[in-house]
Amino acid sequence: MEQIVTSAQVREGWARRRRRARQLADRYPFAEQILTFYAALLDPQEAACLEALESPLDPSGLGTYVAVRVLPKIVAVTVAEGPDSLRAASAQRIEAGDPVGLIRAWLAGDRQSPVETFLARAAAGPVLEARGADIGATGRVIDITSPCPQCGGQPQLAYFMDSGEAL
């Protein structure tokens, strides 16, 4: 039996992410800048997820859809809110052109620079989260033990703290 996800459920999921980012920023002040950036990315990502739920989406046009409808918003937030080095690298990569190629390469699992991987994943992830099962997800092969079940990608944000135990 196919489970139908409502817009309200999707919005609540994104609200949980925002709350968690705020909690972590309050708890770990040294990580506030990156968590604030992550929280800023959630706005265009949520919008992309909701739009993808409502839009007809042809799997063969996924790269173009993401490059045209989502990537510019991710780049805008990155340039406005991201860490300095990521701002500059993102602007340079977009100026280099071929946004569709950038997304298609990530979807295909091709090797990319860290900034290309970030941009493509931040833009495509919410669309795949919304529609991955419908469109056959991607053929990405990722060498990790617990990838996202929808997009196959690695976690967007992780923080590891020394627990004082060697194991």
C-alpha positions as CSV (number, residue, x, y, z in Angstrom):
1,M,0.0,0.0,0.0
2,E,1.5,3.3,-1.1
3,Q,1.6,6.0,1.6
4,I,0.6,9.5,0.5
5,V,2.6,12.3,2.1
6,T,0.8,15.5,2.7
7,S,2.2,19.0,2.4
8,A,1.6,19.5,6.1
9,Q,3.7,16.4,6.9
10,V,6.5,17.7,4.7
11,R,6.4,21.1,6.3
12,E,6.6,19.6,9.7
13,G,9.6,17.6,8.7
14,W,11.4,20.8,7.6
15,A,10.3,22.6,10.8
16,R,11.9,19.8,12.8
17,R,15.2,20.4,10.9
18,R,15.0,24.1,11.7
19,R,14.3,23.4,15.4
20,R,17.2,21.0,15.5
21,A,19.6,23.4,13.9
22,R,18.6,26.1,16.4
23,Q,19.0,23.6,19.3
24,L,22.5,22.6,18.1
25,A,23.5,26.3,17.5
26,D,22.5,27.1,21.1
27,R,24.3,24.1,22.5
28,Y,27.4,24.5,20.4
29,P,28.2,28.2,19.9
30,F,31.4,27.4,18.0
31,A,29.2,25.8,15.3
32,E,26.7,28.6,15.1
33,Q,27.9,30.0,11.7
34,I,27.6,26.7,9.9
35,L,24.3,25.8,11.6
36,T,22.9,29.3,10.7
37,F,23.9,28.7,7.1
38,Y,22.3,25.2,7.2
39,A,19.1,26.7,8.6
40,A,19.1,29.3,5.8
41,L,19.4,26.6,3.2
42,L,16.3,24.9,4.6
43,D,14.0,27.6,3.1
44,P,14.8,27.0,-0.6
45,Q,15.1,23.3,0.1
46,E,11.7,23.1,1.7
47,A,10.2,25.1,-1.2
48,A,11.9,22.8,-3.7
49,C,10.6,19.7,-1.9
50,L,7.0,21.1,-1.8
51,E,7.1,22.2,-5.4
52,A,8.5,18.8,-6.5
53,L,5.6,17.0,-4.7
54,E,3.1,19.0,-6.8
55,S,5.0,19.1,-10.2
56,P,5.0,16.5,-12.9
57,L,8.6,15.3,-13.1
58,D,10.1,13.3,-15.9
59,P,13.1,11.4,-14.7
60,S,15.0,12.2,-17.9
61,G,14.6,15.9,-17.2
62,L,15.6,15.8,-13.5
63,G,19.0,17.4,-14.0
64,T,17.4,20.3,-15.9
65,Y,14.6,20.7,-13.5
66,V,16.9,21.0,-10.5
67,A,19.4,23.2,-12.3
68,V,16.8,25.7,-13.5
69,R,14.3,25.7,-10.6
70,V,16.4,24.9,-7.5
71,L,20.1,25.5,-8.0
72,P,19.9,29.3,-8.4
73,K,18.2,29.6,-5.0
74,I,20.8,27.4,-3.3
75,V,23.6,29.4,-4.9
76,A,21.9,32.7,-3.7
77,V,21.7,31.5,-0.1
78,T,25.2,30.1,-0.2
79,V,26.7,33.4,-1.5
80,A,24.7,35.4,1.0
81,E,25.1,33.2,4.1
82,G,27.8,30.6,3.6
83,P,31.3,30.5,4.9
84,D,33.6,32.8,3.0
85,S,35.5,30.1,1.1
86,L,32.3,28.4,0.1
87,R,30.8,31.7,-1.1
88,A,33.7,32.4,-3.4
89,A,34.0,28.8,-4.7
90,S,30.2,28.6,-5.4
91,A,30.2,31.9,-7.2
92,Q,33.2,30.8,-9.3
93,R,31.7,27.5,-10.1
94,I,28.4,29.0,-11.3
95,E,30.2,31.6,-13.4
96,A,32.0,28.7,-15.1
97,G,28.6,27.6,-16.5
98,D,26.8,24.3,-17.3
99,P,24.6,24.0,-14.2
100,V,22.7,21.1,-15.8
101,G,25.9,19.3,-16.3
102,L,26.8,19.9,-12.7
103,I,23.5,18.3,-11.5
104,R,23.6,15.4,-14.0
105,A,27.2,14.6,-13.0
106,W,26.2,14.4,-9.3
107,L,23.2,12.3,-10.1
108,A,25.4,9.9,-12.1
109,G,27.8,9.6,-9.2
110,D,30.7,11.2,-11.1
111,R,33.6,12.6,-9.2
112,Q,33.2,16.3,-8.5
113,S,35.0,18.9,-6.5
114,P,33.7,19.5,-3.0
115,V,31.9,22.7,-4.0
116,E,30.2,21.0,-7.0
117,T,29.1,18.1,-4.8
118,F,27.7,20.5,-2.2
119,L,25.8,22.6,-4.7
120,A,24.4,19.6,-6.6
121,R,23.4,17.7,-3.5
122,A,21.9,20.7,-1.7
123,A,19.8,21.4,-4.8
124,A,18.8,17.9,-5.9
125,G,18.4,16.4,-2.4
126,P,15.0,17.9,-1.6
127,V,13.6,17.0,-5.0
128,L,14.8,13.4,-4.6
129,E,13.4,13.4,-1.1
130,A,10.0,14.4,-2.4
131,R,10.0,12.3,-5.6
132,G,12.9,9.8,-5.4
133,A,10.6,6.8,-5.2
134,D,8.4,8.0,-8.1
135,I,11.3,8.8,-10.5
136,G,13.4,5.8,-9.7
137,A,15.8,7.8,-7.5
138,T,19.3,7.8,-9.1
139,G,21.9,5.3,-10.1
140,R,24.4,6.9,-7.6
141,V,26.8,4.5,-6.0
142,I,28.1,5.9,-2.7
143,D,30.6,4.2,-0.5
144,I,29.0,4.6,2.9
145,T,27.1,2.2,5.1
146,S,23.9,4.3,5.8
147,P,23.0,6.5,2.8
148,C,19.7,8.4,2.6
149,P,17.0,5.9,1.5
150,Q,15.5,8.5,-0.9
151,C,18.5,10.1,-2.6
152,G,21.3,7.8,-1.8
153,G,23.4,10.8,-0.5
154,Q,25.5,11.3,2.6
155,P,24.2,13.3,5.5
156,Q,24.0,17.0,5.0
157,L,25.4,17.9,8.3
158,A,27.2,15.9,11.0
159,Y,29.0,16.7,14.1
160,F,31.2,14.4,16.0
161,M,32.3,15.2,19.6
162,D,35.1,13.5,21.5
163,S,33.3,11.4,24.0
164,G,36.4,10.6,26.0
165,E,36.2,7.0,25.1
166,A,38.7,5.4,22.8
167,L,36.0,3.2,21.1
